[in-house]
Amino acid sequence: MRLYGLLGYPLSHSFSQKYFTEKFQNLGLQDAAYENFSLPNISELQAILDHREGLEGFNITIPYKKEVLAFLDHASQAVQEIGACNCVRIVNGKRFGYNTDVVGFEQTLAPFLKPHHKKALILGTGGASAAVEWVLKKLGIEYLSVSRTASDNTITYEQIDEAMMTTHSLVINTTPLGMYPKIDACPNLPYQFINEQHHLFDLVYNPEETQFLAKGKAQGASIQNGWEMLILQAEESWRIWNEAI
């Protein structure tokens, strides 16, 4: 049995398991399975690596995209530069790390980009935000990272004013704020300064329209959620797991 899975915690609402289980059925793959590895501590991953027969690869989600680096034998250039991994392929006991978020995010964002989208606000500083930063650098879009606490590289939500919202017309939420079941939550932004020049991208996909997106749409902004990005990164994972070595 070829085994794949998703590492994270908690995994009560996993897109990946349903997606790949249906994919295997559609492809007629009776020798492949996809499981959730919901681990309260990433140290428990070693036991899975040591004892689960047939494990050929797995995806990684919150909160382990950075911590999983310690388990890799090899890392792609993107993983090395970003410092986050969300896809691992296992070949002859060796673990190869990749970041498929960058593929999914860039391809999903591209159709919405306009010439005036020259500066962005990235909400959150976790593993997903690192992939967003990498793509924006590649595209030549300046960005500011926003967090609840300030640091050398981040500002706080309280520091965002009308002038900043006006110049930063691309706003990307990489936090889980607003994710089901806490659908009433949203990032603390001055939404009144959003207009039709803005594009809001929420990596959350459940619910389909978060409060963050709804507030932006009400101000005339274009919006998109993380659903298509999820599908693209899942397909990129499947390509990686099956490509020739």
CORPE-V177949 format. One record per pair of residues at least 12 apart in sequence whose C-alpha atoms are under 8 Angstrom apart, sorted by the first residue. I is the first residue (numbers start at 1). J is the second residue. Records with the same first field share a line. If there is no record, write none. Layout:
I->J ; J
//
This chain:
1->31 ; 32 ; 33 ; 53 ; 54
2->31 ; 32 ; 33 ; 54 ; 55 ; 56
3->32 ; 33 ; 34 ; 35 ; 53 ; 54 ; 55 ; 56 ; 57
4->32 ; 33 ; 34 ; 35 ; 55 ; 56 ; 57 ; 58
5->17 ; 33 ; 34 ; 35 ; 36 ; 37 ; 57 ; 58 ; 59
6->34 ; 35 ; 36 ; 37 ; 38 ; 58 ; 59 ; 60 ; 61
7->36 ; 37 ; 38 ; 39 ; 58 ; 59 ; 60 ; 61 ; 64
8->37 ; 38 ; 39 ; 60 ; 61 ; 62 ; 63 ; 64
9->38 ; 39 ; 40 ; 61 ; 62 ; 63
10->38 ; 39 ; 40
11->36 ; 37 ; 38
14->36
16->234
17->34 ; 35 ; 36
20->33 ; 34
21->33 ; 34
42->64 ; 67 ; 68
55->90
56->89 ; 90 ; 91 ; 241
57->87 ; 88 ; 89 ; 90 ; 241
58->87 ; 88 ; 89
59->86 ; 87 ; 88 ; 237
60->85 ; 86 ; 87 ; 88
61->86
62->127
63->127
64->127
65->84 ; 85 ; 86 ; 127 ; 128
66->83 ; 84 ; 85 ; 127
68->85
69->83 ; 84 ; 85 ; 97
71->95
72->94 ; 95 ; 96 ; 97
73->94 ; 95 ; 96 ; 97
74->94 ; 95 ; 96 ; 97
75->96 ; 97 ; 98
76->96 ; 97 ; 98 ; 99
78->98 ; 99
79->97 ; 98 ; 99
82->130 ; 131 ; 134
83->127 ; 130
84->99 ; 127 ; 128 ; 130 ; 131
85->97 ; 98 ; 99 ; 127
86->98 ; 99 ; 100 ; 101
87->99 ; 100 ; 237
89->240 ; 241
99->131
100->233 ; 234 ; 236 ; 237
101->128 ; 131 ; 132 ; 229 ; 233
102->131 ; 132 ; 134 ; 135
103->232 ; 233 ; 236
104->228 ; 229 ; 230 ; 231 ; 232 ; 233
105->132 ; 135 ; 229
106->135
107->229
108->228 ; 229
109->201
112->199
116->169 ; 197
117->141 ; 168 ; 169 ; 170 ; 198
118->140 ; 141 ; 142 ; 168 ; 169 ; 170
119->141 ; 142 ; 143 ; 167 ; 168 ; 169 ; 170
120->141 ; 142 ; 143 ; 144 ; 168 ; 169 ; 170 ; 171 ; 172
121->143 ; 144 ; 145 ; 146 ; 168 ; 169 ; 170 ; 171 ; 172
122->143 ; 144 ; 145 ; 146 ; 171 ; 172 ; 173 ; 174
123->145 ; 146 ; 147 ; 171 ; 172 ; 173 ; 174 ; 175 ; 187
124->145 ; 146 ; 147 ; 173 ; 174 ; 175
125->145 ; 146 ; 147 ; 174 ; 175
126->174 ; 175
128->174
129->174
143->168
157->188 ; 189
158->188 ; 189
160->189 ; 190
161->190
162->190 ; 193
165->193 ; 194
166->193 ; 194
169->197 ; 198 ; 199
170->198 ; 199 ; 200 ; 201
171->198 ; 199 ; 200 ; 201
172->200 ; 201 ; 202 ; 203
173->187 ; 200 ; 201 ; 202 ; 203 ; 204
174->202 ; 203 ; 204
175->203 ; 204
176->204
178->204 ; 207 ; 210 ; 211 ; 212
179->204 ; 205 ; 206 ; 207 ; 210
180->206 ; 207
183->207 ; 210 ; 211
184->211
185->211
186->210 ; 211 ; 212
187->212
191->215 ; 216 ; 219
192->219
194->216 ; 219 ; 220 ; 221
195->216 ; 219 ; 220 ; 221
196->219 ; 220 ; 221 ; 222
197->220 ; 221
198->220 ; 221 ; 222
199->221 ; 222 ; 223
200->213 ; 216 ; 221 ; 222 ; 223 ; 224
201->213 ; 223 ; 224 ; 225 ; 226
202->223 ; 224 ; 225 ; 226
203->225 ; 226 ; 227 ; 229
204->225 ; 226 ; 227
205->225 ; 226 ; 227
208->225 ; 227
209->225
213->225
//
